[in-house]
Amino acid sequence: MGAPLISAPTVHLLGPMKGRSLCLVIGLAGIVSCRDAVAPETSAVVPDVASASADVALRWANATLFAVRNSTGNTPTYISRSLGYMGLAMYESVVWGDSSHRSLSGQLNGLTLPMPEVGQPYQWLVVLNAAQQTLLKHLYSTPGNADARVQTTIDTTASAILAQYAAGLSAETKNRSVQFGRDIAEAIYTWSLTDGGDKGYTRNFEPSFVFPVGTSYWVPPTRGQSTSQYPLHPHWGENRTFVTANAAVPVPAIVPFSTDPSSAYYQLYRDVYDKDKVLTREEREMAAWWGDDPSESVSPPGHSYYLTAIAVRESNAGLMKAAEAFAKVGLSVADAFINCWKVKYTYFNERPSSYVAKYIDPTFRQFWPEPPFPAFSSGHGTQCAATATVLSDVFGGSFAFTDDLHVGERRYDDPRFLDLTYPARQFGSFWEAANECAYSRFLGGIHTRQDNDVGLAQGTIIGQNVLALPWRK
């Protein structure tokens, strides 16, 4: 492993990462690859993005996840939106340097972006660097939702990359590249202001929200991830999607409410109750691994972005492939949460905790703390299926990898967590991981199988719509 770009304390941002897995170790200035096979760029000008490594893309993916994890008012909804814009900006900042790909300007829902000057040279890594720095500071600002550490990490990461890749450039090429990156970021940010989710962290819960009255409706949990008595982002499903087709994905049907023990609805909740009584240690670890409470982790969409970085690193992907992967995952998880929240607030469906306590066993206490929003359908299931759909397309349906995001972490807030060790998890494909992610919510006692199965189906459609965009010429 090489030395850090500048002398700075090394911080493990996302948990210990061992062996040949991602190992995104960052100092305040940048990341050092754990793969000797991926050498840093040495030329001052990259004539074609296809010849560049993914080093800078990975450094910014990690800086983005650092910002996500250390922001305030964290929610999976706002984080998914941020990753959509960051992935898009990464792709658009290098796409003009690759002869086989096309810009998504004019292809997404109302997006128009600037174009580079014809016949003028650009250092595309400098463009990418400026775009990521500019946009990430907009999305995680101080004052706002980020503290000084986040801003420092963003700026020192950008400074180190600029110093490395602008060396030897003429002042004109350097300035042109920096300005184009900023122009892309500003255009994307301006577009983001009208999507319905801008500064969503300032209105996570709405005290004016009026609860529907009737059977089968969600009620605030007695044991939950939030102390709020109101549901999270009740209007998020009304936000503009990135991909126009994803706004038209129909709301799925739900099994009708019933208290009859012979009914399909009753059996869905009975299954959750019965499983909770026989959870093994391995099943509890699975439920905890995919929990990704935004107050403690990078959130479910951040976990997907992290898995994308693992795939980029382990496959020795080049810059263009990396940018495409981060963009596809970003758009997918962002639209997945919009779609899922539309479904959730269409039905306002109850969690197992309230139904089981009322109709099966009043002493029931589910394993995993309940999130502050309705159940049907599963956000985990929707976003992980969308991610698996696009990553399987980019890296192959049998891409094996190790997920080490939570290695070494421990939870101590409940006796049933005390013996969990969180070893790294091995997967033979992205779909294997997605299915486990969705199933983990059933093991946690916070979703029925219906919630998860429908979420997986919805996420698959969303990912397919992302893949249908004109990415190639």
FENJO-V14259 format. One record per backbone hydrogen bond with DSSP energy under -0.5 kcal/mol. CO is the residue of the C=O (numbers start at 1). NH is the residue of the N-H. E is the energy in kcal/mol with one decimal. If there is no record, write none. Layout:
co=CO nh=NH e=E
co=CO nh=NH e=E
This chain:
co=6 nh=8 e=-0.7
co=9 nh=28 e=-0.5
co=11 nh=13 e=-1.1
co=11 nh=26 e=-1.3
co=12 nh=15 e=-0.5
co=18 nh=21 e=-1.6
co=22 nh=34 e=-0.5
co=23 nh=25 e=-1.7
co=24 nh=26 e=-0.5
co=25 nh=32 e=-1.6
co=26 nh=11 e=-2.6
co=30 nh=27 e=-2.6
co=31 nh=33 e=-0.5
co=32 nh=25 e=-0.7
co=34 nh=36 e=-0.7
co=35 nh=38 e=-1.8
co=37 nh=39 e=-0.9
co=45 nh=47 e=-0.8
co=48 nh=51 e=-2.1
co=49 nh=52 e=-2.0
co=52 nh=319 e=-2.3
co=54 nh=58 e=-2.5
co=55 nh=59 e=-2.1
co=56 nh=60 e=-2.1
co=57 nh=61 e=-2.0
co=58 nh=62 e=-2.2
co=59 nh=63 e=-2.0
co=60 nh=64 e=-2.3
co=61 nh=65 e=-2.1
co=62 nh=66 e=-2.1
co=63 nh=67 e=-2.1
co=64 nh=68 e=-2.5
co=65 nh=69 e=-2.5
co=66 nh=70 e=-1.6
co=68 nh=71 e=-0.9
co=70 nh=147 e=-0.6
co=75 nh=79 e=-2.1
co=76 nh=80 e=-2.1
co=77 nh=81 e=-1.8
co=78 nh=82 e=-2.4
co=79 nh=83 e=-2.5
co=80 nh=84 e=-1.8
co=81 nh=85 e=-1.9
co=82 nh=86 e=-2.7
co=83 nh=87 e=-2.5
co=84 nh=88 e=-1.8
co=85 nh=89 e=-2.5
co=86 nh=90 e=-2.0
co=87 nh=91 e=-2.0
co=88 nh=92 e=-2.8
co=89 nh=93 e=-1.6
co=91 nh=94 e=-1.3
co=91 nh=95 e=-1.7
co=94 nh=97 e=-1.9
co=95 nh=98 e=-1.4
co=97 nh=49 e=-2.5
co=98 nh=101 e=-0.5
co=100 nh=473 e=-2.2
co=104 nh=107 e=-2.5
co=104 nh=108 e=-1.5
co=108 nh=110 e=-2.1
co=108 nh=111 e=-0.6
co=111 nh=106 e=-2.8
co=117 nh=120 e=-1.5
co=122 nh=124 e=-0.8
co=123 nh=126 e=-0.8
co=123 nh=127 e=-1.8
co=124 nh=128 e=-2.6
co=125 nh=129 e=-2.1
co=126 nh=130 e=-2.3
co=127 nh=131 e=-2.3
co=128 nh=132 e=-2.6
co=129 nh=133 e=-2.2
co=130 nh=134 e=-2.3
co=131 nh=135 e=-2.4
co=132 nh=136 e=-2.4
co=133 nh=137 e=-1.8
co=134 nh=138 e=-1.2
co=135 nh=139 e=-2.3
co=136 nh=140 e=-2.2
co=141 nh=145 e=-0.6
co=141 nh=146 e=-1.9
co=145 nh=72 e=-2.6
co=147 nh=150 e=-0.7
co=147 nh=151 e=-1.5
co=148 nh=152 e=-2.7
co=149 nh=153 e=-2.5
co=150 nh=154 e=-2.4
co=151 nh=155 e=-2.5
co=152 nh=156 e=-2.8
co=153 nh=157 e=-2.0
co=154 nh=158 e=-2.1
co=155 nh=159 e=-2.5
co=156 nh=160 e=-2.2
co=157 nh=161 e=-2.1
co=158 nh=162 e=-2.6
co=159 nh=163 e=-2.4
co=160 nh=164 e=-1.8
co=161 nh=165 e=-2.7
co=162 nh=166 e=-2.2
co=166 nh=169 e=-2.1
co=170 nh=174 e=-2.5
co=171 nh=175 e=-2.6
co=172 nh=176 e=-2.5
co=173 nh=177 e=-2.4
co=174 nh=178 e=-2.7
co=175 nh=179 e=-2.6
co=176 nh=180 e=-2.2
co=177 nh=181 e=-2.1
co=178 nh=182 e=-2.3
co=179 nh=183 e=-2.7
co=180 nh=184 e=-2.4
co=181 nh=185 e=-2.2
co=182 nh=186 e=-2.9
co=183 nh=187 e=-2.2
co=184 nh=188 e=-2.4
co=185 nh=189 e=-2.8
co=186 nh=190 e=-2.6
co=187 nh=191 e=-2.0
co=188 nh=192 e=-2.0
co=189 nh=193 e=-1.2
co=190 nh=193 e=-0.5
co=191 nh=194 e=-1.3
co=192 nh=195 e=-1.7
co=195 nh=240 e=-2.4
co=197 nh=200 e=-1.7
co=199 nh=202 e=-2.0
co=200 nh=203 e=-1.6
co=201 nh=204 e=-0.5
co=204 nh=233 e=-2.8
co=205 nh=207 e=-0.7
co=206 nh=209 e=-2.3
co=209 nh=211 e=-0.6
co=214 nh=217 e=-0.7
co=216 nh=350 e=-2.0
co=223 nh=370 e=-1.9
co=231 nh=206 e=-0.5
co=231 nh=234 e=-0.5
co=233 nh=236 e=-1.8
co=235 nh=238 e=-2.0
co=236 nh=239 e=-1.8
co=242 nh=109 e=-2.3
co=242 nh=244 e=-0.5
co=243 nh=246 e=-1.3
co=243 nh=247 e=-0.6
co=244 nh=247 e=-1.4
co=244 nh=248 e=-0.5
co=245 nh=248 e=-0.9
co=246 nh=249 e=-0.7
co=260 nh=263 e=-2.5
co=263 nh=267 e=-1.9
co=264 nh=268 e=-1.7
co=265 nh=269 e=-1.2
co=266 nh=270 e=-2.4
co=267 nh=271 e=-2.3
co=268 nh=272 e=-1.0
co=269 nh=273 e=-2.1
co=270 nh=274 e=-2.9
co=271 nh=275 e=-2.3
co=272 nh=276 e=-2.1
co=273 nh=277 e=-1.1
co=275 nh=278 e=-1.5
co=276 nh=279 e=-0.8
co=280 nh=284 e=-2.2
co=281 nh=285 e=-2.4
co=282 nh=286 e=-1.9
co=283 nh=287 e=-2.3
co=284 nh=288 e=-2.5
co=285 nh=289 e=-2.6
co=286 nh=290 e=-1.6
co=288 nh=291 e=-1.0
co=288 nh=292 e=-0.6
co=293 nh=296 e=-2.7
co=293 nh=297 e=-1.9
co=298 nh=302 e=-0.7
co=299 nh=303 e=-2.3
co=300 nh=304 e=-1.7
co=301 nh=305 e=-1.9
co=302 nh=306 e=-2.2
co=303 nh=307 e=-2.3
co=304 nh=308 e=-1.7
co=305 nh=309 e=-1.8
co=306 nh=310 e=-2.0
co=307 nh=311 e=-2.3
co=308 nh=312 e=-2.5
co=309 nh=313 e=-2.6
co=310 nh=314 e=-3.2
co=311 nh=315 e=-1.7
co=312 nh=317 e=-2.0
co=313 nh=316 e=-1.2
co=317 nh=54 e=-0.7
co=318 nh=322 e=-2.2
co=319 nh=323 e=-2.8
co=320 nh=324 e=-2.4
co=321 nh=325 e=-2.3
co=322 nh=326 e=-2.7
co=323 nh=327 e=-2.2
co=324 nh=328 e=-2.7
co=325 nh=329 e=-2.4
co=326 nh=330 e=-2.5
co=327 nh=331 e=-2.8
co=328 nh=332 e=-1.9
co=329 nh=333 e=-2.8
co=330 nh=334 e=-2.0
co=331 nh=335 e=-2.3
co=332 nh=336 e=-2.1
co=333 nh=337 e=-1.8
co=334 nh=338 e=-1.5
co=335 nh=339 e=-2.6
co=336 nh=340 e=-2.8
co=337 nh=341 e=-2.3
co=338 nh=342 e=-1.7
co=339 nh=343 e=-2.0
co=340 nh=344 e=-2.9
co=341 nh=345 e=-2.1
co=342 nh=346 e=-0.6
co=343 nh=346 e=-0.8
co=343 nh=347 e=-1.7
co=344 nh=348 e=-3.0
co=348 nh=218 e=-2.2
co=349 nh=375 e=-2.4
co=351 nh=354 e=-0.6
co=351 nh=355 e=-1.6
co=352 nh=356 e=-2.9
co=353 nh=357 e=-1.6
co=354 nh=358 e=-1.6
co=355 nh=359 e=-2.7
co=356 nh=360 e=-2.5
co=356 nh=361 e=-3.0
co=361 nh=364 e=-1.8
co=370 nh=225 e=-2.7
co=371 nh=373 e=-1.6
co=372 nh=232 e=-2.7
co=378 nh=382 e=-2.2
co=379 nh=383 e=-2.5
co=380 nh=384 e=-2.5
co=381 nh=385 e=-1.5
co=382 nh=386 e=-1.9
co=383 nh=387 e=-2.2
co=384 nh=388 e=-2.5
co=385 nh=389 e=-2.3
co=386 nh=390 e=-1.8
co=387 nh=391 e=-2.8
co=388 nh=392 e=-2.0
co=389 nh=393 e=-1.0
co=390 nh=394 e=-2.0
co=391 nh=395 e=-3.1
co=392 nh=396 e=-1.4
co=396 nh=399 e=-1.1
co=398 nh=400 e=-0.6
co=401 nh=427 e=-2.6
co=402 nh=404 e=-0.7
co=403 nh=425 e=-2.3
co=404 nh=407 e=-1.3
co=406 nh=409 e=-2.1
co=407 nh=16 e=-0.8
co=414 nh=417 e=-2.2
co=414 nh=418 e=-0.5
co=415 nh=418 e=-1.0
co=417 nh=420 e=-1.8
co=421 nh=408 e=-0.7
co=422 nh=408 e=-0.7
co=425 nh=403 e=-2.9
co=427 nh=401 e=-2.3
co=429 nh=433 e=-1.4
co=430 nh=434 e=-2.4
co=431 nh=435 e=-2.7
co=432 nh=436 e=-1.8
co=433 nh=437 e=-2.7
co=434 nh=438 e=-2.5
co=435 nh=439 e=-2.4
co=436 nh=440 e=-2.1
co=437 nh=441 e=-0.6
co=438 nh=441 e=-1.3
co=438 nh=442 e=-0.7
co=439 nh=442 e=-0.7
co=439 nh=443 e=-2.0
co=440 nh=444 e=-1.8
co=441 nh=446 e=-1.7
co=441 nh=447 e=-1.1
co=442 nh=445 e=-1.2
co=444 nh=368 e=-2.8
co=448 nh=452 e=-1.6
co=449 nh=453 e=-3.0
co=450 nh=454 e=-2.4
co=451 nh=378 e=-1.9
co=451 nh=455 e=-1.8
co=452 nh=456 e=-2.5
co=453 nh=457 e=-1.9
co=454 nh=458 e=-2.7
co=455 nh=459 e=-2.8
co=456 nh=460 e=-1.8
co=457 nh=461 e=-1.5
co=458 nh=462 e=-2.0
co=459 nh=463 e=-2.6
co=460 nh=464 e=-2.2
co=461 nh=465 e=-2.0
co=462 nh=466 e=-1.6
co=463 nh=467 e=-2.2
co=464 nh=468 e=-1.4
co=466 nh=469 e=-1.4
co=469 nh=471 e=-2.1
co=471 nh=102 e=-2.1
